[in-house]
């Protein structure tokens, strides 16, 4: 049992006890929220990672935040963390394929859990999470921050209003540029055993948006995919003699447009390069190396229990980053697009930031002229969604949300199972 009430509606006088497991760059969002923005309602009592160097970096961050130092645990000591610190809520920001292990053990120990997307990467581990949640009654939350981004909430508002009638089909195309997109091919994400590929790791965001926008459940998936850009052959086409092992030791750093300077980027150096000796993890693997097994070009056709269909594509080597989506309804069409700013994980760039004048929303009735809407807006990561999501997570009292943006294990399952089914379709051709 946890040391204090784990209810997310507890009294403002009660500081809920949090532990974070997984201390890569993404965990900082939650650490800062607990120790700074929401310190009146939350305290970070423990941190855990496979790498003791990153544990110390996180403790240094607590010092800079003016917070009490959390107790530190190495990954094999996670059970001791649960037993000794008795957190109310465990936040999981590890690599994707290990999410389920920490979520299940934390719920079995009586903790509520919050997990980064994707909730897990395989159908079997998804089933185990759902069974554990049902058996223990603990709360499981998946942090789909895009739901909270004002332009995406505005799309939900328009669809809820009935302005375009019943949605019959959706066309959704997501583009990753060769800064952000390439980064998935440098890191642990480049192996499906770690990430589930981009159909799971990245597209879970997008499938969740459509599931939520439609208020519908996916029922079938067909998919195609390939890797044609991040290949050894492309390195040759770009005039390189490689691929080579990694950027840090690459003899063609000056020639390669995909060179990532770990040593010259302070945050990446402190999180990764300085601590490679602990776990052997290289953050800057060559994006053209042959052992990559994830796709860079993907298409999926998804059908829903409402009769609606989704035509989806994801491309990871585009000249710009963002998406276009169109909803075709019985009364008209809703078109929406966002151009995002340049981002590389672990740097000081804004993740999911929106470019200036980068949001468009247009409604086109079946009869009569179309019209543009002034987009809702907010500053910050993920189009302003991160701040609003953190308030929804950490504030003890929150107003009712007519958009139902908080996502539980069922929403987490429905999003990843679309990607898992797409991967199965790639394997079987069905």
C-alpha positions as CSV (number, residue, x, y, z in Angstrom):
1,X,0.0,0.0,0.0
2,X,1.1,3.5,-0.7
3,X,2.1,5.9,2.1
4,X,-0.7,8.4,1.4
5,X,-3.9,8.4,-0.7
6,X,-3.3,7.8,-4.4
7,X,-6.5,9.5,-5.5
8,X,-5.8,12.2,-8.1
9,X,-8.5,14.3,-6.4
10,X,-6.8,14.4,-2.9
11,X,-6.8,17.5,-0.7
12,X,-4.4,20.3,-1.8
13,X,-2.7,19.9,1.7
14,X,-1.5,16.4,0.7
15,X,1.6,16.2,-1.4
16,X,1.4,13.0,-3.4
17,X,4.6,10.9,-3.5
18,X,6.0,10.3,-7.0
19,X,8.8,8.1,-8.3
20,X,10.2,8.3,-11.8
21,X,11.8,5.3,-13.6
22,X,13.7,6.0,-16.7
23,X,15.9,9.2,-16.7
24,X,16.5,10.0,-20.3
25,X,15.6,13.5,-21.6
26,X,11.8,12.9,-21.5
27,X,11.7,12.4,-17.8
28,X,12.7,16.0,-17.2
29,X,9.2,17.2,-18.1
30,X,7.8,15.4,-15.1
31,X,10.7,16.1,-12.7
32,X,10.4,19.8,-13.3
33,X,6.6,19.7,-12.9
34,X,6.9,17.9,-9.6
35,X,9.8,19.9,-8.2
36,X,8.9,23.4,-9.5
37,X,5.5,24.1,-11.1
38,X,3.5,21.7,-8.9
39,X,5.7,21.4,-5.8
40,X,2.8,22.4,-3.5
41,X,1.0,19.3,-4.5
42,X,3.7,16.8,-5.3
43,X,7.1,15.5,-4.2
44,X,9.6,13.4,-6.0
45,X,10.7,10.7,-3.5
46,X,12.7,8.4,-5.8
47,X,14.3,8.0,-9.2
48,X,15.5,4.9,-11.0
49,X,17.5,4.1,-14.1
50,X,19.7,1.5,-15.6
51,X,22.5,4.0,-15.8
52,X,24.0,5.4,-12.5
53,X,25.5,8.4,-14.4
54,X,22.0,9.6,-15.5
55,X,20.8,9.1,-12.0
56,X,23.3,11.6,-10.7
57,X,22.4,14.0,-13.5
58,X,18.8,13.8,-12.3
59,X,19.8,14.5,-8.7
60,X,21.8,17.5,-9.9
61,X,18.6,18.7,-11.6
62,X,16.8,18.4,-8.3
63,X,19.5,20.6,-6.7
64,X,19.0,23.2,-9.4
65,X,15.3,23.0,-8.8
66,X,15.8,23.7,-5.1
67,X,14.1,20.5,-4.2
68,X,15.0,17.7,-1.7
69,X,17.1,15.1,-3.4
70,X,15.1,12.0,-4.3
71,X,16.4,8.6,-3.2
72,X,18.3,6.9,-6.1
73,X,17.9,3.3,-7.2
74,X,19.5,1.4,-10.0
75,X,17.0,-0.6,-12.2
76,X,17.5,-4.0,-10.4
77,X,16.5,-2.2,-7.2
78,X,13.1,-1.2,-8.4
79,X,11.3,-3.6,-6.0
80,X,13.3,-2.0,-3.1
81,X,12.2,1.4,-4.3
82,X,8.5,0.4,-4.1
83,X,8.9,-1.2,-0.7
84,X,11.0,1.5,0.9
85,X,9.6,4.7,-0.6
86,X,6.0,3.6,-1.0
87,X,5.2,6.1,-3.8
88,X,1.6,6.9,-4.6
89,X,2.3,7.2,-8.3
90,X,5.1,5.8,-10.4
91,X,5.9,7.6,-13.7
92,X,7.5,5.4,-16.4
93,X,9.7,7.0,-19.0
94,X,12.0,4.1,-19.9
95,X,12.5,2.7,-23.4
96,X,9.2,1.4,-24.8
97,X,9.6,-2.3,-24.6
98,X,10.2,-2.2,-20.8
99,X,7.2,0.0,-19.9
100,X,5.0,-3.0,-19.1
101,X,7.4,-4.5,-16.6
102,X,7.5,-1.4,-14.4
103,X,3.8,-0.6,-14.9
104,X,2.8,-4.1,-13.8
105,X,5.1,-4.3,-10.8
106,X,4.1,-0.8,-9.6
107,X,0.3,-1.6,-9.8
108,X,0.8,-4.9,-8.0
109,X,2.6,-3.0,-5.3
110,X,-0.5,-0.7,-4.8
111,X,0.7,2.3,-6.9
112,X,-1.1,4.2,-9.5
113,X,0.9,4.6,-12.7
114,X,1.6,7.2,-15.4
115,X,3.3,6.1,-18.6
116,X,4.8,7.8,-21.6
117,X,3.4,6.6,-24.9
118,X,3.3,3.9,-26.2
119,X,1.9,2.0,-23.2
120,X,3.8,-1.1,-24.5
121,X,4.9,-2.6,-27.8
122,X,3.4,-6.1,-28.0
123,X,-0.2,-7.5,-27.8
124,X,0.8,-9.9,-25.1
125,X,2.3,-7.3,-22.8
126,X,-0.7,-5.0,-23.5
127,X,-3.0,-7.8,-22.3
128,X,-1.0,-8.2,-19.1
129,X,-1.2,-4.5,-18.3
130,X,-5.0,-4.6,-18.8
131,X,-5.4,-7.7,-16.6
132,X,-3.2,-6.2,-13.9
133,X,-5.1,-3.0,-13.9
134,X,-8.4,-4.8,-13.7
135,X,-7.2,-7.1,-10.9
136,X,-5.6,-4.4,-8.7
137,X,-8.0,-1.5,-9.5
138,X,-5.0,0.9,-9.7
139,X,-5.2,3.9,-12.1
140,X,-3.1,3.7,-15.3
141,X,-2.7,6.9,-17.3
142,X,-1.1,7.3,-20.7
143,X,0.3,10.8,-21.4
144,X,-1.2,11.6,-24.8
145,X,-0.1,15.3,-24.7
146,X,-1.3,16.0,-28.3
147,X,-4.9,15.8,-27.0
148,X,-4.2,18.9,-24.9
149,X,-2.7,21.0,-27.7
150,X,-5.3,23.7,-28.3
151,X,-5.5,23.3,-32.1
152,X,-6.2,19.5,-31.7
153,X,-8.7,20.2,-29.0
154,X,-10.3,22.7,-31.4
155,X,-10.7,20.0,-34.0
156,X,-12.4,17.8,-31.4
157,X,-14.7,20.7,-30.6
158,X,-15.7,21.2,-34.2
159,X,-16.4,17.5,-34.7
160,X,-18.4,17.4,-31.5
161,X,-20.5,20.4,-32.7
162,X,-21.8,18.4,-35.7
163,X,-20.6,21.1,-38.1
164,X,-19.6,18.5,-40.7
165,X,-22.1,15.8,-39.7
166,X,-21.1,12.2,-39.2
167,X,-17.5,11.5,-40.2
168,X,-17.3,8.8,-42.9
169,X,-13.6,8.9,-43.7
170,X,-10.3,10.5,-42.5
171,X,-7.1,11.2,-44.5
172,X,-4.2,11.7,-42.2
173,X,-0.6,12.2,-43.4
174,X,2.3,12.9,-40.9
175,X,5.7,14.1,-42.1
176,X,8.9,13.9,-40.1
177,X,11.9,15.9,-41.3
178,X,15.5,14.8,-41.5
179,X,16.3,16.3,-38.2
180,X,13.6,14.8,-36.0
181,X,12.9,11.8,-38.3
182,X,16.5,10.8,-38.6
183,X,16.9,10.8,-34.8
184,X,14.8,7.7,-34.5
185,X,17.3,5.8,-36.6
186,X,20.2,6.9,-34.4
187,X,18.8,5.7,-31.1
188,X,17.4,2.6,-29.5
189,X,14.2,3.2,-31.5
190,X,15.9,1.8,-34.6
191,X,15.3,-1.8,-33.4
192,X,11.7,-3.0,-33.3
193,X,12.5,-5.2,-30.3
194,X,12.9,-1.9,-28.4
195,X,10.3,0.4,-29.9
196,X,7.9,-1.6,-32.0
197,X,9.0,0.6,-34.9
198,X,7.4,3.9,-35.9
199,X,4.0,2.3,-36.3
200,X,4.0,1.8,-32.5
201,X,6.4,4.4,-31.1
202,X,5.5,7.4,-33.2
203,X,2.1,6.6,-34.7
204,X,0.5,5.7,-31.4
205,X,0.2,9.5,-31.0
206,X,-1.6,9.8,-34.3
207,X,-3.8,6.8,-33.9
208,X,-4.9,8.0,-30.5
209,X,-5.7,11.4,-31.9
210,X,-8.0,9.8,-34.5
211,X,-9.6,7.4,-32.0
212,X,-10.2,10.4,-29.7
213,X,-11.4,12.8,-32.4
214,X,-13.9,10.2,-33.7
215,X,-14.9,8.8,-30.3
216,X,-14.6,5.5,-32.0
217,X,-12.9,2.1,-31.7
218,X,-10.6,0.7,-34.4
219,X,-11.6,-2.8,-35.6
220,X,-9.3,-3.7,-38.5
221,X,-6.0,-2.7,-40.0
222,X,-4.1,-3.3,-43.2
223,X,-0.6,-1.8,-43.8
224,X,2.4,-1.5,-46.0
225,X,5.8,-0.2,-45.2
226,X,9.4,-0.1,-46.3
227,X,12.8,1.4,-45.4
228,X,14.3,3.1,-48.5
229,X,16.0,6.3,-47.2
230,X,17.9,5.3,-44.0
231,X,20.0,2.6,-45.8
232,X,23.6,1.9,-46.7
233,X,22.7,2.5,-50.3
234,X,21.5,6.0,-49.5
235,X,24.8,6.8,-47.8
236,X,26.5,6.0,-51.0
237,X,24.0,8.1,-53.1
238,X,24.8,11.0,-50.8
239,X,28.5,10.7,-51.6
240,X,29.6,9.1,-48.3
241,X,31.9,6.1,-48.1
242,X,30.0,4.8,-45.0
243,X,27.9,3.8,-43.2
244,X,30.1,4.1,-40.2
245,X,29.5,3.0,-36.6
246,X,28.6,6.3,-35.0
247,X,28.8,10.1,-35.4
248,X,31.3,10.6,-32.5
249,X,34.1,8.6,-34.3
250,X,32.9,9.1,-37.9
251,X,35.7,10.0,-40.3
252,X,33.2,11.8,-42.5
253,X,31.7,14.2,-40.0
254,X,32.3,17.3,-42.1
255,X,30.7,15.7,-45.2
256,X,27.6,14.2,-43.6
257,X,24.4,16.3,-43.2
258,X,23.2,13.8,-40.6
259,X,26.2,14.3,-38.2
260,X,25.1,14.7,-34.5
261,X,27.7,16.4,-32.4
262,X,27.3,14.8,-29.0
263,X,30.5,16.3,-27.6
264,X,29.5,19.8,-28.7
265,X,25.9,19.7,-27.4
266,X,26.0,20.2,-23.7
267,X,22.8,18.5,-22.7
268,X,23.4,15.4,-24.9
269,X,26.9,15.2,-23.6
270,X,25.9,15.2,-20.0
271,X,23.0,12.7,-20.4
272,X,24.7,10.3,-22.8
273,X,28.3,10.7,-23.9
274,X,29.7,11.2,-20.4
275,X,28.0,8.0,-19.1
276,X,28.5,5.5,-21.9
277,X,30.8,3.5,-19.8
278,X,28.0,2.5,-17.5
279,X,25.7,0.8,-20.0
280,X,27.4,1.0,-23.4
281,X,24.5,3.0,-25.0
282,X,25.5,5.1,-28.0
283,X,23.1,8.0,-28.6
284,X,24.6,8.8,-32.0
285,X,24.6,5.6,-34.1
286,X,24.8,6.1,-37.9
287,X,21.4,6.5,-39.5
288,X,22.5,4.5,-42.5
289,X,23.7,1.3,-40.7
290,X,22.5,-2.0,-42.1
291,X,21.2,-3.5,-38.8
292,X,18.3,-1.0,-38.6
293,X,15.0,-2.9,-38.9
294,X,12.3,-0.3,-38.7
295,X,10.5,1.3,-41.6
296,X,10.8,4.9,-42.7
297,X,7.8,4.9,-45.0
298,X,4.4,3.5,-43.8
299,X,0.8,3.4,-44.9
300,X,-2.2,2.0,-43.0
301,X,-5.9,1.6,-43.7
302,X,-8.0,1.4,-40.5
303,X,-11.7,0.8,-40.1
304,X,-13.8,1.8,-37.1
305,X,-16.8,0.5,-35.3
306,X,-18.7,3.6,-36.5
307,X,-18.1,2.6,-40.1
308,X,-15.6,5.4,-40.6
309,X,-12.2,4.6,-42.3
310,X,-8.8,6.1,-41.8
311,X,-6.2,6.4,-44.6
312,X,-2.9,7.1,-42.8
313,X,0.7,7.7,-43.8
314,X,4.0,8.4,-42.0
315,X,7.2,9.4,-43.7
316,X,10.4,10.0,-41.8
317,X,12.6,11.8,-44.3
318,X,10.7,14.9,-45.4
319,X,11.7,18.5,-46.1
320,X,9.3,19.8,-43.4
321,X,7.7,18.5,-40.3
322,X,4.0,18.4,-39.4
323,X,0.8,16.9,-40.7
324,X,-2.3,17.4,-42.8
325,X,-5.6,15.8,-41.8
326,X,-9.1,15.9,-43.5
327,X,-12.4,14.7,-42.1
328,X,-15.1,13.9,-44.7
329,X,-18.5,14.1,-43.2
330,X,-22.2,13.9,-44.2
331,X,-22.5,17.7,-44.0
332,X,-19.0,18.8,-45.2
333,X,-15.3,18.6,-44.8
334,X,-12.9,19.7,-42.1
335,X,-9.3,20.4,-43.1
336,X,-6.5,20.9,-40.6
337,X,-2.7,21.2,-40.9
338,X,0.2,22.1,-38.7
339,X,3.8,22.9,-39.6
340,X,6.1,22.1,-36.7
341,X,9.5,23.7,-35.9
342,X,12.8,21.9,-36.1
343,X,13.4,19.5,-33.1
344,X,16.1,17.1,-32.0
345,X,15.5,15.0,-28.8
346,X,17.7,16.0,-25.9
347,X,18.6,19.4,-27.2
348,X,17.2,22.8,-26.3
349,X,14.8,22.8,-29.2
350,X,11.0,22.8,-28.6
351,X,9.4,19.4,-29.1
352,X,6.3,19.6,-31.2
353,X,6.6,23.3,-31.4
354,X,4.4,25.0,-34.0
355,X,6.0,27.2,-36.6
356,X,4.8,30.8,-37.0
357,X,1.5,30.9,-38.8
358,X,1.8,27.1,-39.0
359,X,-1.8,26.1,-38.1
360,X,-4.6,26.0,-40.5
361,X,-8.3,25.0,-39.9
362,X,-10.9,25.2,-42.6
363,X,-14.5,24.0,-42.8
364,X,-16.1,23.4,-46.2
365,X,-19.8,22.7,-46.2
366,X,-21.3,20.4,-48.9
367,X,-23.2,23.5,-50.2
368,X,-21.8,27.0,-50.1
369,X,-18.3,28.4,-49.6
370,X,-15.7,27.2,-47.2
371,X,-14.3,29.4,-44.4
372,X,-11.1,29.5,-42.3
373,X,-11.2,29.5,-38.5
374,X,-8.8,31.3,-36.1
375,X,-6.8,28.5,-34.5
376,X,-6.7,28.1,-30.8
377,X,-3.2,28.5,-29.6
378,X,-0.8,28.1,-26.6
379,X,3.0,28.3,-26.3
380,X,5.3,25.4,-25.4
381,X,6.2,21.8,-26.3
382,X,3.7,19.8,-28.3
383,X,1.8,22.9,-29.4
384,X,1.2,24.0,-25.8
385,X,-0.2,20.5,-24.9
386,X,2.5,19.6,-22.3
387,X,1.7,22.4,-19.9
388,X,-2.0,21.8,-20.0
389,X,-1.5,18.0,-19.6
390,X,0.8,18.5,-16.6
391,X,-1.8,20.7,-14.9
392,X,-4.4,18.0,-15.5
393,X,-2.1,15.4,-14.0
394,X,-0.7,17.3,-11.0
395,X,-3.4,19.8,-9.9
396,X,-5.5,18.3,-7.1
397,X,-8.7,19.9,-8.3
398,X,-9.5,20.3,-11.9
399,X,-12.6,21.5,-13.8
400,X,-14.6,18.9,-15.8
401,X,-13.2,18.4,-19.2
402,X,-15.9,18.1,-21.9
403,X,-13.2,16.8,-24.4
404,X,-12.3,13.9,-22.1
405,X,-8.6,14.4,-22.8
406,X,-7.2,12.2,-20.0
407,X,-6.3,8.8,-21.4
408,X,-6.4,5.6,-19.5
409,X,-5.1,2.1,-20.2
410,X,-8.0,1.4,-22.6
411,X,-7.0,4.4,-24.8
412,X,-3.4,3.3,-24.5
413,X,-4.3,-0.2,-25.7
414,X,-6.5,1.0,-28.6
415,X,-3.8,3.2,-30.0
416,X,-0.9,0.7,-29.8
417,X,-3.0,-2.2,-31.1
418,X,-3.5,-0.3,-34.3
419,X,0.3,-0.1,-34.7
420,X,0.8,-3.7,-33.6
421,X,-1.8,-4.9,-36.1
422,X,-0.1,-2.8,-38.8
423,X,3.3,-4.5,-37.9
424,X,1.5,-7.9,-38.1
425,X,0.1,-6.9,-41.5
426,X,3.6,-6.0,-42.7
427,X,4.8,-9.5,-41.6
428,X,1.9,-11.5,-43.1
429,X,0.9,-9.4,-46.1
430,X,-2.7,-9.5,-44.9
